[in-house]
Every structure is written in structure tokens, then in C-alpha cells.
Amino acid sequence: MKKYFLYAITALLLAACGEVSDKKEGKHEHKGGTEHSQAKGDESHKHQGDHKHKDGTTHNHSKGKASTDCLHCGMPSAEFPKWKVKVTAKAGDIWYCSPRCMFISTLDKAKAPKEIQAIKVVEYYNTKPIDAKTAYYVTGSDILGPMGHDLVPLKDKAAADDFKKEHKGANVLKFDEVTMETVKAMVSK
């Protein structure tokens, strides 16, 4: 009986090691049950755009990372639902983990997404998406985003002023008032 028990444990361990090895090698399975591998630098298998996996993640192999990862820093935006930013551009949706990363990217004209159609930030109090261009942003508060000090989006001036008082904020800015210097000051804190 002990012998069969040891065989079963060994089989389970080998199966688990195979899964880890598959993940390290980039193997994954599609809805149709087909499996393939794409190692770093392997251009033999390409997908056109995004596709979904069994675990619900969406990947774009042409970028080499999940399509919801922050374009600026690479952090998984989905893990920060109260901070994530969605930029809709002609080429598709682009995600950022926070307003700070979005501003760093969009203020740098060389790296900025082309033909931006809309930007949605998550309003701090009600946690619903709002238009980034009509939002007000509080800087220097005691509330930290995924990357540290961040611009906290609020739906209107009154909410921003209240937040600033409540959370020791420094400034209330409109979208067009945020500069690269504003963002750099936050990064250096």
C-alpha cells in the first residue's frame, strides 16, 4: 500500500513540476484545446492582436505582456482598480496602473499614444470611471497610488477642495494644468 501511495505522490509532483516548467517556457492552452509555446525571442508563432486564455487573462504576444499591463511601468493595471486609467486610441485601448503613469506617458510626445480619443480615470470617492479631461487632480496628498505619490482624480472642484483639506493635499489641478514638472516632483518624493 505504501508503494502505491509513493507512486501517487511522485506522479503528482511530476505533474506540478511540468506545469511550472510550461509556464516558464511560455506554454499555454487555447479555448480549442491547442497548446503552443512561445519562448522569448521566438518569432515562429505570432498572433494577430489579443486573445483570451482559460484563466481569463488577455495577452498580446506582439507586446510580450498582458494587454492590461501599464504601458509606462508594466505593472498589472487590473490589480489596481481604484487607480487604473484607460486610454482609448485609434489603435485600441491602452492601460495605465495610475494617473501618474498615464501623465508621464501622455506628456512625453515621443512616447504618447497616437490619436487619443478618450481617457478615463477612476474617481476617488465613488470609484467609477470619469472623463480624465474634466476631472480635477489633487497632488501632494497623504493617499498613495500604486507607484507612490500620485494625482488623485475627483469629479469636480468642490470634491477636489474637500479631498485636499481632508488628505493634506498641496494643489488642485485641471487636466491641462498637469505638467511633466508636476509629475517629476511626485516621483522624487
C-alpha positions as CSV (number, residue, x, y, z in Angstrom):
1,M,0.0,0.0,0.0
2,K,2.9,2.4,0.9
3,K,4.4,1.7,-2.5
4,Y,1.3,2.8,-4.4
5,F,1.0,5.9,-2.2
6,L,4.6,6.9,-3.0
7,Y,3.9,6.4,-6.7
8,A,0.8,8.7,-6.5
9,I,2.8,11.4,-4.6
10,T,5.6,11.2,-7.2
11,A,3.1,11.4,-10.1
12,L,1.5,14.5,-8.6
13,L,4.9,16.2,-8.0
14,L,6.0,15.5,-11.6
15,A,2.7,16.8,-12.9
16,A,3.1,20.0,-10.8
17,C,6.7,20.4,-12.0
18,G,5.5,20.1,-15.6
19,E,3.0,22.9,-15.1
20,V,5.7,25.2,-13.6
21,S,8.1,24.3,-16.5
22,D,5.4,25.0,-19.1
23,K,4.7,28.5,-17.6
24,K,8.4,29.3,-17.5
25,E,8.7,28.3,-21.2
26,G,5.6,30.3,-22.2
27,K,3.4,27.4,-23.0
28,H,-0.3,27.9,-22.7
29,E,-3.6,26.4,-23.9
30,H,-6.3,28.0,-26.1
31,K,-10.1,27.5,-25.9
32,G,-9.9,24.9,-28.6
33,G,-7.5,22.8,-26.5
34,T,-4.5,23.5,-28.7
35,E,-1.3,24.2,-26.8
36,H,1.8,26.1,-28.0
37,S,4.9,27.6,-26.7
38,Q,6.4,31.0,-27.3
39,A,9.8,31.4,-25.7
40,K,11.4,34.9,-25.5
41,G,12.7,35.8,-28.9
42,D,10.7,33.0,-30.7
43,E,9.0,34.6,-33.6
44,S,7.8,31.3,-35.1
45,H,4.4,31.7,-33.6
46,K,2.6,35.0,-33.8
47,H,-1.0,36.1,-33.0
48,Q,-2.8,38.9,-34.6
49,G,-3.8,41.1,-31.6
50,D,-5.2,40.0,-28.3
51,H,-6.6,36.6,-27.4
52,K,-8.1,35.2,-24.2
53,H,-6.8,32.3,-22.1
54,K,-8.7,29.9,-19.9
55,D,-7.7,31.8,-16.8
56,G,-9.4,35.0,-18.3
57,T,-6.2,36.9,-19.0
58,T,-5.7,38.6,-22.3
59,H,-2.3,38.7,-23.9
60,N,-0.9,40.4,-26.9
61,H,2.2,38.4,-28.0
62,S,3.4,41.2,-30.1
63,K,4.0,43.3,-27.0
64,G,5.2,40.4,-24.8
65,K,2.9,41.3,-21.9
66,A,-0.7,41.3,-20.8
67,S,-2.6,44.0,-22.7
68,T,-3.9,45.4,-19.4
69,D,-0.4,46.0,-18.1
70,C,0.6,49.6,-17.6
71,L,2.2,50.9,-20.8
72,H,4.6,53.0,-18.8
73,C,5.8,50.8,-15.9
74,G,4.5,47.3,-16.8
75,M,2.5,46.8,-13.6
76,P,-0.7,44.9,-14.0
77,S,-3.4,47.6,-14.1
78,A,-6.2,45.2,-13.2
79,E,-4.6,44.8,-9.7
80,F,-5.3,48.5,-9.0
81,P,-9.0,49.0,-9.9
82,K,-9.2,52.3,-7.9
83,W,-6.3,53.8,-9.8
84,K,-6.2,52.3,-13.3
85,V,-6.5,54.6,-16.3
86,K,-7.9,53.6,-19.7
87,V,-6.8,55.5,-22.8
88,T,-8.8,54.8,-25.9
89,A,-6.8,55.5,-29.0
90,K,-7.3,54.7,-32.7
91,A,-5.1,51.6,-32.3
92,G,-7.1,50.3,-29.3
93,D,-7.3,50.5,-25.5
94,I,-4.2,51.3,-23.6
95,W,-4.0,50.8,-19.8
96,Y,-2.0,52.5,-17.0
97,C,-1.8,51.5,-13.4
98,S,-2.3,55.1,-12.2
99,P,-2.9,58.7,-13.3
100,R,0.8,59.4,-12.7
101,C,1.9,56.8,-15.2
102,M,-0.7,58.0,-17.7
103,F,0.6,61.6,-17.4
104,I,4.2,60.5,-17.7
105,S,3.4,58.7,-20.9
106,T,1.0,61.2,-22.5
107,L,3.0,64.3,-21.6
108,D,6.0,62.8,-23.4
109,K,5.0,63.5,-27.1
110,A,7.6,61.0,-28.4
111,K,6.1,58.1,-26.3
112,A,2.5,59.3,-26.1
113,P,-0.2,57.1,-27.7
114,K,-1.2,58.4,-31.1
115,E,-4.7,59.6,-31.9
116,I,-6.1,59.5,-28.4
117,Q,-9.9,59.5,-28.5
118,A,-10.8,59.3,-24.7
119,I,-9.1,58.9,-21.3
120,K,-11.0,57.5,-18.3
121,V,-9.7,57.8,-14.8
122,V,-11.3,56.3,-11.7
123,E,-12.9,58.9,-9.4
124,Y,-11.5,58.6,-5.9
125,Y,-14.8,58.7,-3.9
126,N,-17.3,56.7,-6.0
127,T,-14.7,54.6,-7.8
128,K,-16.4,55.0,-11.1
129,P,-14.7,55.9,-14.4
130,I,-14.9,59.6,-15.3
131,D,-13.5,61.7,-18.2
132,A,-9.9,62.5,-17.3
133,K,-10.1,65.8,-19.1
134,T,-12.9,67.1,-17.0
135,A,-11.6,65.7,-13.7
136,Y,-9.7,67.6,-11.1
137,Y,-6.5,66.2,-9.6
138,V,-5.1,66.7,-6.1
139,T,-1.3,66.5,-5.7
140,G,0.8,66.0,-2.6
141,S,-1.8,64.3,-0.5
142,D,-1.3,61.5,2.1
143,I,-3.0,59.0,-0.2
144,L,-0.5,56.9,-2.2
145,G,-1.2,55.2,-5.5
146,P,0.4,52.0,-6.8
147,M,3.7,53.8,-7.6
148,G,3.8,56.1,-4.6
149,H,2.7,59.8,-4.6
150,D,0.1,60.3,-7.3
151,L,-2.5,62.6,-8.8
152,V,-5.9,61.8,-7.2
153,P,-8.8,62.2,-9.6
154,L,-12.0,63.8,-8.4
155,K,-15.2,64.6,-10.3
156,D,-15.4,68.3,-9.6
157,K,-13.7,71.3,-7.9
158,A,-15.8,71.0,-4.7
159,A,-14.8,67.3,-4.2
160,A,-11.2,68.2,-5.0
161,D,-11.1,71.0,-2.5
162,D,-12.7,68.8,0.2
163,F,-10.2,66.0,-0.6
164,K,-7.3,68.4,-0.5
165,K,-8.3,69.6,3.0
166,E,-9.0,66.1,4.3
167,H,-5.9,64.5,3.0
168,K,-3.3,67.3,3.3
169,G,-3.1,67.9,-0.5
170,A,-0.8,70.5,-2.0
171,N,-2.6,71.6,-5.2
172,V,-5.8,71.1,-7.2
173,L,-5.1,71.0,-10.9
174,K,-7.2,70.5,-14.0
175,F,-6.1,68.0,-16.7
176,D,-4.4,70.7,-18.9
177,E,-2.6,72.2,-15.9
178,V,-0.6,69.0,-15.1
179,T,2.9,69.3,-16.5
180,M,5.9,66.9,-16.6
181,E,7.4,69.1,-13.8
182,T,4.3,68.3,-11.7
183,V,4.8,64.6,-12.2
184,K,8.6,64.7,-11.7
185,A,8.1,66.4,-8.3
186,M,5.9,63.5,-7.2
187,V,8.4,60.9,-8.4
188,S,11.3,62.5,-6.5
189,K,9.4,62.4,-3.1
